[in-house]
């Protein structure tokens, strides 16, 4: 057993070691250091990782910038910014677009900023602009002016068909004009701001990608010239998220929609990527749920019955679709009851 003097010496030694470690970190600039801001004026192509696109330093509309072009037909390309590993924070950039299709051919264009990209650019989150849709005579096309996608699994076509109007919106844009883009990312939520506006043009609550950090990239498409300059990346303290939460369990949930709210219970079971279960609530008792699980992200569906008590829509058979993330013992996402309602759900694992 230690004597009192030995115990005091041992405590003093521990504190000395801790102080020494902190001193080393302080000397190296790591302790108490705020996240490092990265700036990329893009006066040239130095360091750009662009194996599948052509990147050139050019002068466009009075400023030095990088131009991205792609050969071939109907595909996208990405140039990654060197030394970027972005999780949460703000990405700012100036982007512009010029199409090179023949006169008379309608081509709204595609130009954007990718984030949380893998080193081989095989997976990434993305906000992009389609300036040619901004002043289209058809309202549906106008609503496709700014869009979100998560390649490769959640491209624009899938998101538009499964969740109409949720991942795209209208914005005032123009071809061959510099547009200021600001992307704010916090955990599984991202917002797109344009031209200094204090209000976002598009909000995505529930990013589809499973990677929580990665590179920032310049994104373009074929049949156009995409221009980029003044990229600035300001990291923020990352939210404490961890992928891989299990869907299995009994979940008490609440659905809030344009047709009102409802409480329900879901009992879920998981076998690999396959999810089965049962729904108990206003849309029916004991309704069989089927779906998929991917690293905590779920897509679920079940056949129910629209309640006769509802003042919105006639009673009858309906199909319900849920998508979202489980994070530990909580979950949230979107839920759509086909032809009846659209809204958000939140859930808590029942002990």
Buried (B, 14 or more C-beta within 10 A) or exposed (E): EEEEEEEEEEEEEEEEEEEEEEEEEEEEEEEEEEBEEBEBEBBBBEEBBBEEBBBEBBEBEEBBBBBBBBEEEEEBBBBBBEEBBBBBBBBBBBBBBBBEEEEEEEBBBBBBBBBBBEEEBEBBBBBBBBBBBBBBEEEEBBBBBBBBBBBEEBBBEBBBEBBEEBBBBBBEBEBEEBBBBBBBBBBBBBBBBBBEEEEBBBBBBBBBBBBBBBBBBBBBBBBBBBBBBBBBBBBBEBBEBEBEBEBBBBBEBBBBBEBEEBEBBBBBEBEEEEBBBBBBBBBBEEBEBEBBBEEBBBBBBBBBBBBEEBEEBEEEEBBBBBBBBBBEBEBBBBBBBBEBBBBBBBBEBEE
